Amino acid sequence: MDYQDYKSLLISQDKNILTVTINRPEKRNAITAELHGELCTIFNVIEADPSVDVVILAGSGGAFCAGGDLTWLLSQHGDPVATSNGINADRKLQATLLDFDKIIIAKVDGPAVGLGCSLALFCDFVYATPESIFADPHVKVGLVAGDGGAFIWPQLIGYARARRYLLTGDSISGTEAAAIGLITEVVEPDQLDAKVAKMASRMAEGATHAIKWTKSSINAGLKVTANAVIDRAAAYENMTMMLDDHRIALEAFQEKKKPVFTGK
């Protein structure tokens, strides 16, 4: 497979392990239209690549992914075609990740926010440093958590804890995330690369079909719940992208102010 055409993703391969690195370090890997498009296609390409059995998903420059780029989000506000296209692409990305039978390991160092958080949590293993941040702050920008958070957080940590974070948008450290089962393990920064590489090699050298089909069996149950949640969350998110509260929040964050919501 030719992975050279990607501009916001760095892709390298070592035997049957492919590393995909989100590469906008100057913006903490925040998602632009270009990056969004690449994320929404890359896993389909990898799925069709017989030389890959394991994927490592990482970020560059001390961040995993800081969520949607504010300028990009503002450019879509009030445009039902642009927002629905983006939401539909997100929905397909979530479905792709749940159907993806190759192992994905998230290596999180720094913030994993919004869609970036969902990308990490949809992975099979999530290793993070203690100071890493996980958050789905959609409500803080006047949006419904439609990027997969409303589905995946309750499955990982239960509904009571998930409500605590999804309805407030509050963040959680890597240490606390590991303690409550949101991620696989917290790892000191100087050990993170080695820890991820060790698990990637173990999966890559294992009984490939047994591992893939066990993953597929686990995800079969998740897909039942996902089908009941994600379409509704995506539709509601698209509606909130039309509302004043979303614009107010984006403009306030750009100006480093606290948003004052109107409920309109």
Secondary structure, DSSP 4 states (H G I P E B T S, - for coil): ---TT-SSEEEEEETTEEEEEE--GGGTT-B-HHHHHHHHHHHHHHHT-TT-SEEEEEESTT-SB--B-HHHHHHHTT-HHHHHHHHHHHHHHHHHHHH--SEEEEEE-SEEETHHHHHHHTSSEEEE-TT-EEE--GGGGT---TTTHHHHHHHHH-HHHHHHHHTT---EEHHHHHHTTSSSEE--HHHHHHHHHHHHHHHHTS-HHHHHHHHHHHHHHHHHHHHHHHHHHHHHHHHHTTSHHHHHHHHHHHTT--------
